[in-house]
């Protein structure tokens, strides 16, 4: 009997690539979206009721893939507390809601896989993306703790850390609503540089392939990095003096 996989944020980009690949490989896949079209089912990870309804509709879930999220750009000073909270509400607490919803069934079954799409931004901060970065850093700590807690129940927890991936995420990027003119020049350069890196990024299919391998693995590990930048940036950060590493980051984002 094929495993049932629930993929959040499956309307485009990485989530869509994951859902399409797993469907092609014979899994029973439920893709979700806040504004569903076609075969997608409705899910707003910010809502307890929506999460509960989605999980009840799907039934037994063997694999949860947490992918839903968006990016928020703007300096930390420009970003309102409401904007910052909204970013964490989706990117971090959305994952927490989904995990809490599927765990009772997985614990009862004594099996399951929880795969969360993190980011290189969870290891290396993106200038003018402080709260997007914070949400991904939060996922790092949460997922690591979860790995320890769920291991005795036969539930595997994995974090995928992609580098720059060519997806439409830039089209849905939110910009802080109250910009300060003092940041205009450097913010515009950083945003343009990030957009260019995303356009030049690798295919989301690479992330989908990694997710497939994690599902097929009997003993997946905690973290997997996808892309050369995701592999090398953390290594450089761990060995270079901070001033030298910071120069590389500032050049990467034109700040």
KAUR-V479249 format. One record per helix or strand of 2 or more residues. SS is the DSSP state (@ for helix, = for strand). FROM is the first residue (numbers start at 0). TO is the last residue. If there is no record, write none. Layout:
SS:FROM:TO + SS:FROM:TO
This chain:
=:3:6 + @:12:23 + =:27:32 + =:40:41 + @:47:57 + =:62:65 + =:71:73 + @:80:90 + @:92:108 + =:111:116 + @:119:121 + @:129:152 + =:154:161 + @:167:171 + =:173:174 + @:180:198 + @:203:215 + =:222:225 + @:227:238 + @:241:251
